Amino acid sequence: MPEAVVTRRGDYRLCRELARRGLQEMKQTQAESPTDVSVQSGSTNRRHDKYERLIALTCGIPAIPTAVAHPCDESSLRGAVEAAEAGIIVPILTGPAGKIRAVAERAGLDISPYEIVDAPHSHAAAEEAVFLVRTGRAELLMKGSLHTDELMGEIMKRNTGLRAGRRVSHAFIMDVPTYPKPLVITDAAINIQPTLEDKVDIVQNAIDLAQALGIEQPKVAILSAVETVTPKIPSTIEAAALCKMAQRGQITGGLLDGPLALDNAISEEAARIKGIDSPVAGHADILVVPDLEAGNMLAKNLSFMANADAAGLVLGARVPIILTSRADSVMTRMASCAVAALYAHRRRNENPIKG
């Protein structure tokens, strides 16, 4: 569905059709779950097909007001403008107005339709972006060219930030050519060595995200090095505890299993060989990693060795936070905005997107 990328909000008939087809294809993928065939045979799905389906789903919702913090290089400004032109967001740009306009002129970008909130430097731009969210003018926050730590520092301030009573976590939404559906990996960017208590929120954040993408009961694989509970490997004990907590209603909305090794989580054949009888094994929608190091290596391995793309969001704050990097492709930037918009819409209405 390449036309989804260029669809404008005014073409309602086409938008509705793309949204319907996108949701239908995602549900069909969940039902068939041919994970083991794709992974083990080496056959590939068309690159970006999962992202295109997610972008198509945004055609069914209004564009979301988005505070874009310090978009003072071409990469970040172009990402915001392209998402706006696709009808996904309505950007409010915060930062030095003269610098933003100069970047736009050099890059050939028309930013005349978008509001600019003038701020003298990156720290002030982050503060203004957070203020736009706190006052209800923006429902998403998007990182520009400032450092992630600078933006997150403003977000996490106790009295003036965007804390929401839940642990903040990061999720990659991966489009892996050898996997038949979007794959969420968490947490590979924020929580370095999360405790069991932290992981409860990390898992719940990821489940809420997956549901916003149309996955009614996401399959959550709690990863470790082995698939048996082993006292010498603490992550296996935490995995078992998380599964029991889900059974007791302390984690809701998802179907959990763990510990699972990576091969068992994504390959039904690998799980069968090891005698693992589980609806999650081989069909995972979400991979919960033991710590940041494992998650970061897994995500980068998929990106550089499996030709995957990684859209990124921060979850658990008052609004979703879109994190992009200068190395991201146009499609990845668009997908990050689309996923955030779907998540914000779900939180606003507490209902999944209808095609």
TITI-652588 format. One record per residue (C-alpha): z, x, y; residue number from 1; residue in one letter. Coordinates in steps of 0.001 Angstrom, whole numbers, always signed. Layout:
+---------+---------+---------+-----+-----+
|      zz |      xx |      yy |   n | res |
+---------+---------+---------+-----+-----+
|       Z |       X |       Y | NUM |   A |
...
+---------+---------+---------+-----+-----+
END
This chain:
+---------+---------+---------+-----+-----+
|      zz |      xx |      yy |   n | res |
+---------+---------+---------+-----+-----+
|      +0 |      +0 |      +0 |   1 |   M |
|    -981 |   +2559 |   +2660 |   2 |   P |
|   -1579 |    -222 |   +5178 |   3 |   E |
|   +2187 |    -753 |   +5373 |   4 |   A |
|   +2527 |   +2414 |   +7417 |   5 |   V |
|    +329 |   +1163 |  +10246 |   6 |   V |
|   +1242 |   -2521 |  +10200 |   7 |   T |
|   +2354 |   -3912 |  +13567 |   8 |   R |
|   +5069 |   -6504 |  +13918 |   9 |   R |
|   +2629 |   -8973 |  +15447 |  10 |   G |
|    +594 |   -9364 |  +12242 |  11 |   D |
|   +3113 |  -11693 |  +10617 |  12 |   Y |
|    +876 |  -12899 |   +7793 |  13 |   R |
|    +151 |   -9371 |   +6588 |  14 |   L |
|   +3782 |   -8352 |   +7045 |  15 |   C |
|   +5021 |  -11219 |   +4890 |  16 |   R |
|   +2505 |  -10404 |   +2179 |  17 |   E |
|   +3438 |   -6715 |   +2167 |  18 |   L |
|   +7140 |   -7550 |   +2035 |  19 |   A |
|   +6608 |   -9983 |    -842 |  20 |   R |
|   +4529 |   -7461 |   -2798 |  21 |   R |
|   +6979 |   -4643 |   -2111 |  22 |   G |
|   +9993 |   -6589 |   -3367 |  23 |   L |
|   +8048 |   -7921 |   -6356 |  24 |   Q |
|   +6932 |   -4427 |   -7383 |  25 |   E |
|  +10458 |   -3032 |   -7046 |  26 |   M |
|  +11915 |   -5813 |   -9227 |  27 |   K |
|   +9160 |   -5303 |  -11793 |  28 |   Q |
|   +9955 |   -1586 |  -11894 |  29 |   T |
|  +13642 |   -2346 |  -12464 |  30 |   Q |
|  +12808 |   -4740 |  -15305 |  31 |   A |
|  +10393 |   -2410 |  -17067 |  32 |   E |
|  +12295 |    +844 |  -16313 |  33 |   S |
|   +9738 |   +3166 |  -17962 |  34 |   P |
|  +11739 |   +6194 |  -16904 |  35 |   T |
|  +11518 |   +8134 |  -20137 |  36 |   D |
|   +7733 |   +7808 |  -20303 |  37 |   V |
|   +7173 |   +9143 |  -16799 |  38 |   S |
|   +9656 |  +11977 |  -16953 |  39 |   V |
|   +8900 |  +13267 |  -20404 |  40 |   Q |
|   +5139 |  +12844 |  -20511 |  41 |   S |
|   +4709 |  +14546 |  -17178 |  42 |   G |
|   +2628 |  +11655 |  -15862 |  43 |   S |
|   +3110 |  +10891 |  -12194 |  44 |   T |
|   +3212 |   +7855 |   -9981 |  45 |   N |
|   +1222 |   +8042 |   -6761 |  46 |   R |
|   +3175 |  +10048 |   -4234 |  47 |   R |
|   +5004 |   +7984 |   -1620 |  48 |   H |
|   +4410 |   +4687 |   -3441 |  49 |   D |
|   +8166 |   +3957 |   -3483 |  50 |   K |
|   +8478 |   +4718 |    +225 |  51 |   Y |
|   +5489 |   +2520 |   +1023 |  52 |   E |
|   +7140 |    -396 |    -795 |  53 |   R |
|  +10366 |    +134 |   +1154 |  54 |   L |
|   +8493 |    +336 |   +4455 |  55 |   I |
|   +6629 |   -2848 |   +3534 |  56 |   A |
|   +9941 |   -4682 |   +3162 |  57 |   L |
|  +10734 |   -4087 |   +6850 |  58 |   T |
|   +7781 |   -6297 |   +7756 |  59 |   C |
|  +10031 |   -9248 |   +6956 |  60 |   G |
|  +12717 |   -8368 |   +9510 |  61 |   I |
|  +12894 |   -7835 |  +13291 |  62 |   P |
|  +12680 |   -4307 |  +14653 |  63 |   A |
|  +16192 |   -2852 |  +14931 |  64 |   I |
|  +17531 |   -1449 |  +18249 |  65 |   P |
|  +18200 |   +2243 |  +17573 |  66 |   T |
|  +19985 |   +4872 |  +19654 |  67 |   A |
|  +18106 |   +8166 |  +19272 |  68 |   V |
|  +20360 |  +11080 |  +20207 |  69 |   A |
|  +18694 |  +13967 |  +22066 |  70 |   H |
|  +15062 |  +13736 |  +20858 |  71 |   P |
|  +14109 |  +16868 |  +22770 |  72 |   C |
|  +11555 |  +18389 |  +20430 |  73 |   D |
|   +8232 |  +17033 |  +19239 |  74 |   E |
|   +9387 |  +16487 |  +15670 |  75 |   S |
|  +12324 |  +14205 |  +16448 |  76 |   S |
|  +10598 |  +12362 |  +19292 |  77 |   L |
|   +7484 |  +11752 |  +17232 |  78 |   R |
|   +9610 |  +10399 |  +14376 |  79 |   G |
|  +11203 |   +7826 |  +16678 |  80 |   A |
|   +7909 |   +6835 |  +18315 |  81 |   V |
|   +6055 |   +6455 |  +15013 |  82 |   E |
|   +8837 |   +4298 |  +13554 |  83 |   A |
|   +8689 |   +2175 |  +16700 |  84 |   A |
|   +4901 |   +1843 |  +16489 |  85 |   E |
|   +5294 |    +718 |  +12875 |  86 |   A |
|   +7625 |   -2014 |  +14090 |  87 |   G |
|  +10697 |    -698 |  +12272 |  88 |   I |
|  +12915 |    +250 |  +15236 |  89 |   I |
|  +13195 |    -225 |  +18996 |  90 |   V |
|  +14303 |   +3221 |  +20192 |  91 |   P |
|  +16690 |   +3864 |  +23065 |  92 |   I |
|  +16357 |   +7571 |  +23837 |  93 |   L |
|  +19437 |   +9467 |  +25041 |  94 |   T |
|  +19223 |  +12944 |  +26563 |  95 |   G |
|  +17781 |  +14828 |  +29553 |  96 |   P |
|  +15132 |  +12394 |  +30796 |  97 |   A |
|  +12914 |  +15078 |  +32300 |  98 |   G |
|  +12953 |  +17136 |  +29129 |  99 |   K |
|  +12199 |  +14125 |  +26922 | 100 |   I |
|   +9249 |  +13138 |  +29124 | 101 |   R |
|   +7950 |  +16713 |  +29124 | 102 |   A |
|   +8072 |  +16856 |  +25322 | 103 |   V |
|   +6250 |  +13533 |  +25131 | 104 |   A |
|   +3540 |  +14727 |  +27513 | 105 |   E |
|   +2958 |  +17956 |  +25581 | 106 |   R |
|   +2808 |  +16048 |  +22291 | 107 |   A |
|    +579 |  +13278 |  +23613 | 108 |   G |
|   +3190 |  +10590 |  +22919 | 109 |   L |
|   +3451 |   +7423 |  +24993 | 110 |   D |
|   +7145 |   +6724 |  +25560 | 111 |   I |
|   +6666 |   +4371 |  +28513 | 112 |   S |
|   +7719 |   +1293 |  +26461 | 113 |   P |
|  +11092 |   +2810 |  +25575 | 114 |   Y |
|  +14328 |   +3012 |  +27528 | 115 |   E |
|  +15730 |   +6456 |  +28321 | 116 |   I |
|  +19456 |   +6907 |  +28950 | 117 |   V |
|  +19703 |  +10110 |  +30962 | 118 |   D |
|  +22282 |  +12626 |  +29717 | 119 |   A |
|  +22515 |  +16255 |  +30868 | 120 |   P |
|  +22836 |  +17957 |  +27473 | 121 |   H |
|  +23029 |  +17354 |  +23729 | 122 |   S |
|  +26769 |  +16672 |  +23617 | 123 |   H |
|  +26476 |  +14034 |  +26328 | 124 |   A |
|  +23423 |  +12590 |  +24565 | 125 |   A |
|  +25450 |  +12157 |  +21363 | 126 |   A |
|  +28248 |  +10522 |  +23340 | 127 |   E |
|  +25815 |   +8092 |  +24993 | 128 |   E |
|  +24193 |   +7234 |  +21656 | 129 |   A |
|  +27563 |   +6425 |  +20099 | 130 |   V |
|  +28473 |   +4358 |  +23167 | 131 |   F |
|  +25289 |   +2302 |  +22760 | 132 |   L |
|  +26410 |   +1445 |  +19227 | 133 |   V |
|  +30007 |    +695 |  +20201 | 134 |   R |
|  +28852 |   -1706 |  +22928 | 135 |   T |
|  +26464 |   -3512 |  +20586 | 136 |   G |
|  +23227 |   -2421 |  +22237 | 137 |   R |
|  +22123 |    -446 |  +19170 | 138 |   A |
|  +22477 |   -1240 |  +15470 | 139 |   E |
|  +21247 |   +2114 |  +14180 | 140 |   L |
|  +21824 |   +5691 |  +15256 | 141 |   L |
|  +19153 |   +8354 |  +14767 | 142 |   M |
|  +19637 |  +12104 |  +15017 | 143 |   K |
|  +17299 |  +13941 |  +17364 | 144 |   G |
|  +17065 |  +17695 |  +17885 | 145 |   S |
|  +20790 |  +18354 |  +18228 | 146 |   L |
|  +22813 |  +19918 |  +15419 | 147 |   H |
|  +24159 |  +17516 |  +12800 | 148 |   T |
|  +27745 |  +18740 |  +13297 | 149 |   D |
|  +27543 |  +17916 |  +17003 | 150 |   E |
|  +26451 |  +14351 |  +16327 | 151 |   L |
|  +28903 |  +13814 |  +13472 | 152 |   M |
|  +31747 |  +15167 |  +15602 | 153 |   G |
|  +31133 |  +12415 |  +18136 | 154 |   E |
|  +30752 |   +9784 |  +15415 | 155 |   I |
|  +34026 |  +10743 |  +13743 | 156 |   M |
|  +36220 |  +10713 |  +16863 | 157 |   K |
|  +39209 |   +8523 |  +16149 | 158 |   R |
|  +39266 |   +6414 |  +19310 | 159 |   N |
|  +35700 |   +6549 |  +20614 | 160 |   T |
|  +33633 |   +7155 |  +17483 | 161 |   G |
|  +32166 |   +4923 |  +14807 | 162 |   L |
|  +34775 |   +5022 |  +12055 | 163 |   R |
|  +34899 |   +1850 |   +9989 | 164 |   A |
|  +37826 |   +2305 |   +7594 | 165 |   G |
|  +35760 |   +3746 |   +4763 | 166 |   R |
|  +34949 |   +7330 |   +3840 | 167 |   R |
|  +31696 |   +8430 |   +5459 | 168 |   V |
|  +29151 |   +9803 |   +2997 | 169 |   S |
|  +25533 |  +10900 |   +2847 | 170 |   H |
|  +22803 |   +9577 |    +580 | 171 |   A |
|  +19350 |  +10943 |    -110 | 172 |   F |
|  +16807 |   +8280 |   -1016 | 173 |   I |
|  +14364 |  +10312 |   -3091 | 174 |   M |
|  +10731 |   +9491 |   -3786 | 175 |   D |
|  +10169 |  +11553 |   -6952 | 176 |   V |
|   +6582 |  +11383 |   -8270 | 177 |   P |
|   +7781 |  +11630 |  -11893 | 178 |   T |
|  +10366 |   +8835 |  -11562 | 179 |   Y |
|   +9302 |   +5185 |  -11393 | 180 |   P |
|  +11620 |   +3975 |   -8634 | 181 |   K |
|  +13581 |   +5228 |   -5625 | 182 |   P |
|  +16443 |   +7507 |   -6648 | 183 |   L |
|  +19625 |   +7697 |   -4567 | 184 |   V |
|  +21582 |  +10975 |   -4716 | 185 |   I |
|  +25058 |  +11129 |   -3197 | 186 |   T |
|  +26839 |  +13041 |   -1711 | 187 |   D |
|  +24785 |  +16143 |   -1042 | 188 |   A |
|  +25480 |  +16723 |   +2647 | 189 |   A |
|  +28912 |  +15683 |   +3968 | 190 |   I |
|  +31794 |  +15663 |   +1460 | 191 |   N |
|  +32152 |  +19202 |    +126 | 192 |   I |
|  +34705 |  +18681 |   -2643 | 193 |   Q |
|  +35429 |  +14950 |   -2700 | 194 |   P |
|  +38588 |  +13675 |   -4345 | 195 |   T |
|  +38613 |  +10735 |   -6741 | 196 |   L |
|  +39675 |   +8513 |   -3843 | 197 |   E |
|  +36768 |   +9823 |   -1761 | 198 |   D |
|  +34345 |   +9154 |   -4607 | 199 |   K |
|  +35336 |   +5494 |   -4731 | 200 |   V |
|  +33977 |   +5091 |   -1195 | 201 |   D |
|  +30985 |   +7342 |   -1892 | 202 |   I |
|  +30007 |   +5173 |   -4863 | 203 |   V |
|  +30592 |   +1911 |   -2990 | 204 |   Q |
|  +28532 |   +3119 |     -24 | 205 |   N |
|  +25644 |   +3960 |   -2344 | 206 |   A |
|  +25842 |    +613 |   -4161 | 207 |   I |
|  +25776 |   -1272 |    -858 | 208 |   D |
|  +22724 |    +747 |    +185 | 209 |   L |
|  +20872 |    +111 |   -3074 | 210 |   A |
|  +21529 |   -3615 |   -2809 | 211 |   Q |
|  +20025 |   -3595 |    +676 | 212 |   A |
|  +16882 |   -2126 |    -880 | 213 |   L |
|  +16556 |   -5115 |   -3196 | 214 |   G |
|  +18350 |   -3703 |   -6257 | 215 |   I |
|  +20699 |   -6541 |   -7169 | 216 |   E |
|  +22930 |   -4569 |   -9578 | 217 |   Q |
|  +22192 |    -864 |   -9186 | 218 |   P |
|  +22725 |   +1393 |  -12184 | 219 |   K |
|  +25079 |   +4201 |  -11183 | 220 |   V |
|  +25244 |   +7428 |  -13190 | 221 |   A |
|  +28336 |   +9556 |  -12536 | 222 |   I |
|  +27071 |  +13058 |  -13245 | 223 |   L |
|  +28737 |  +16044 |  -14838 | 224 |   S |
|  +27615 |  +18927 |  -17036 | 225 |   A |
|  +28305 |  +16984 |  -20238 | 226 |   V |
|  +28449 |  +13359 |  -21329 | 227 |   E |
|  +31893 |  +13448 |  -22955 | 228 |   T |
|  +35298 |  +13416 |  -21281 | 229 |   V |
|  +36450 |  +17030 |  -21349 | 230 |   T |
|  +39836 |  +17976 |  -19814 | 231 |   P |
|  +38557 |  +21439 |  -18881 | 232 |   K |
|  +35817 |  +19853 |  -16725 | 233 |   I |
|  +37605 |  +17751 |  -14072 | 234 |   P |
|  +34444 |  +15903 |  -13014 | 235 |   S |
|  +34250 |  +14274 |  -16455 | 236 |   T |
|  +37737 |  +12833 |  -16045 | 237 |   I |
|  +36916 |  +11541 |  -12567 | 238 |   E |
|  +33701 |  +10000 |  -13901 | 239 |   A |
|  +35607 |   +8118 |  -16583 | 240 |   A |
|  +38173 |   +6984 |  -14012 | 241 |   A |
|  +35466 |   +5671 |  -11685 | 242 |   L |
|  +33950 |   +3648 |  -14517 | 243 |   C |
|  +37326 |   +2127 |  -15350 | 244 |   K |
|  +37920 |   +1360 |  -11666 | 245 |   M |
|  +34613 |    -510 |  -11611 | 246 |   A |
|  +35742 |   -2526 |  -14637 | 247 |   Q |
|  +38929 |   -3434 |  -12765 | 248 |   R |
|  +37049 |   -4537 |   -9635 | 249 |   G |
|  +38002 |   -1558 |   -7475 | 250 |   Q |
|  +34293 |    -759 |   -7157 | 251 |   I |
|  +31958 |   -3751 |   -7004 | 252 |   T |
|  +28284 |   -4618 |   -7210 | 253 |   G |
|  +27049 |   -1850 |   -9492 | 254 |   G |
|  +26863 |    -982 |  -13170 | 255 |   L |
|  +28588 |   +2375 |  -13705 | 256 |   L |
|  +28492 |   +4855 |  -16561 | 257 |   D |
|  +29799 |   +8375 |  -16825 | 258 |   G |
|  +30209 |  +11115 |  -17402 | 259 |   P |
|  +26478 |  +11562 |  -17927 | 260 |   L |
|  +24504 |  +14773 |  -17851 | 261 |   A |
|  +21410 |  +14656 |  -15667 | 262 |   L |
|  +18967 |  +14373 |  -18563 | 263 |   D |
|  +20855 |  +11399 |  -20008 | 264 |   N |
|  +20903 |   +9669 |  -16639 | 265 |   A |
|  +17148 |   +9782 |  -16042 | 266 |   I |
|  +15644 |   +9960 |  -19539 | 267 |   S |
|  +16141 |   +7176 |  -22062 | 268 |   E |
|  +14813 |   +9453 |  -24789 | 269 |   E |
|  +17371 |  +12177 |  -24013 | 270 |   A |
|  +20140 |   +9585 |  -24110 | 271 |   A |
|  +18870 |   +8211 |  -27430 | 272 |   R |
|  +18796 |  +11670 |  -29027 | 273 |   I |
|  +22419 |  +12220 |  -28003 | 274 |   K |
|  +23455 |   +8793 |  -29271 | 275 |   G |
|  +24306 |   +7340 |  -25868 | 276 |   I |
|  +23979 |   +3555 |  -25884 | 277 |   D |
|  +24157 |   +2518 |  -22254 | 278 |   S |
|  +22172 |    +294 |  -19872 | 279 |   P |
|  +22531 |   +3030 |  -17243 | 280 |   V |
|  +21387 |   +6009 |  -19310 | 281 |   A |
|  +17723 |   +6697 |  -18676 | 282 |   G |
|  +17478 |   +4090 |  -15921 | 283 |   H |
|  +19742 |   +5291 |  -13106 | 284 |   A |
|  +19178 |   +4033 |   -9566 | 285 |   D |
|  +22004 |   +6170 |   -8175 | 286 |   I |
|  +23132 |   +9666 |   -9153 | 287 |   L |
|  +26689 |  +10496 |   -8044 | 288 |   V |
|  +27149 |  +14260 |   -8092 | 289 |   V |
|  +30462 |  +16079 |   -8652 | 290 |   P |
|  +30398 |  +17894 |   -5305 | 291 |   D |
|  +28193 |  +18850 |   -2384 | 292 |   L |
|  +26944 |  +22073 |   -3962 | 293 |   E |
|  +25655 |  +20296 |   -7061 | 294 |   A |
|  +24086 |  +17522 |   -5007 | 295 |   G |
|  +22429 |  +19833 |   -2526 | 296 |   N |
|  +20919 |  +21956 |   -5289 | 297 |   M |
|  +19714 |  +18870 |   -7166 | 298 |   L |
|  +18052 |  +17345 |   -4096 | 299 |   A |
|  +16380 |  +20607 |   -3081 | 300 |   K |
|  +15283 |  +21256 |   -6644 | 301 |   N |
|  +13543 |  +17884 |   -6711 | 302 |   L |
|  +12017 |  +18486 |   -3279 | 303 |   S |
|  +10615 |  +21948 |   -3915 | 304 |   F |
|   +9920 |  +21902 |   -7653 | 305 |   M |
|   +9050 |  +18252 |   -8279 | 306 |   A |
|   +7237 |  +17566 |   -4987 | 307 |   N |
|   +9763 |  +14882 |   -4057 | 308 |   A |
|  +10544 |  +13579 |    -577 | 309 |   D |
|  +14092 |  +12987 |    +607 | 310 |   A |
|  +14932 |  +10360 |   +3208 | 311 |   A |
|  +18520 |  +10690 |   +4388 | 312 |   G |
|  +21230 |   +8368 |   +5699 | 313 |   L |
|  +24901 |   +8633 |   +6553 | 314 |   V |
|  +26827 |   +5593 |   +5306 | 315 |   L |
|  +30321 |   +4221 |   +5781 | 316 |   G |
|  +30348 |   +4244 |   +9600 | 317 |   A |
|  +29922 |   +1171 |  +11800 | 318 |   R |
|  +26138 |   +1533 |  +11533 | 319 |   V |
|  +23788 |   +3555 |   +9337 | 320 |   P |
|  +22965 |   +6980 |  +10752 | 321 |   I |
|  +19455 |   +8337 |  +10244 | 322 |   I |
|  +19397 |  +12074 |   +9565 | 323 |   L |
|  +16014 |  +13765 |   +9641 | 324 |   T |
|  +15015 |  +17413 |   +9685 | 325 |   S |
|  +12131 |  +19201 |  +11352 | 326 |   R |
|  +10619 |  +19826 |   +7915 | 327 |   A |
|  +10387 |  +16108 |   +7084 | 328 |   D |
|   +6953 |  +14559 |   +6674 | 329 |   S |
|   +5840 |  +11542 |   +8703 | 330 |   V |
|   +6319 |   +9354 |   +5623 | 331 |   M |
|   +9859 |  +10661 |   +5024 | 332 |   T |
|  +10870 |   +9986 |   +8633 | 333 |   R |
|   +9407 |   +6509 |   +8420 | 334 |   M |
|  +11200 |   +5876 |   +5128 | 335 |   A |
|  +14544 |   +7003 |   +6574 | 336 |   S |
|  +14142 |   +4501 |   +9408 | 337 |   C |
|  +12983 |   +1766 |   +7039 | 338 |   A |
|  +15930 |   +2212 |   +4682 | 339 |   V |
|  +18358 |   +2201 |   +7608 | 340 |   A |
|  +16753 |    -949 |   +9013 | 341 |   A |
|  +17003 |   -2744 |   +5668 | 342 |   L |
|  +20644 |   -1690 |   +5356 | 343 |   Y |
|  +21461 |   -2852 |   +8898 | 344 |   A |
|  +19729 |   -6180 |   +8254 | 345 |   H |
|  +21700 |   -6675 |   +5048 | 346 |   R |
|  +24981 |   -5970 |   +6818 | 347 |   R |
|  +24057 |   -8331 |   +9626 | 348 |   R |
|  +23152 |  -11221 |   +7343 | 349 |   N |
|  +24920 |  -10361 |   +4069 | 350 |   E |
|  +21761 |  -11481 |   +2265 | 351 |   N |
|  +19005 |   -9459 |    +581 | 352 |   P |
|  +15551 |   -9389 |   +2111 | 353 |   I |
|  +13416 |  -12300 |    +995 | 354 |   K |
|   +9712 |  -11704 |    +532 | 355 |   G |
+---------+---------+---------+-----+-----+
END
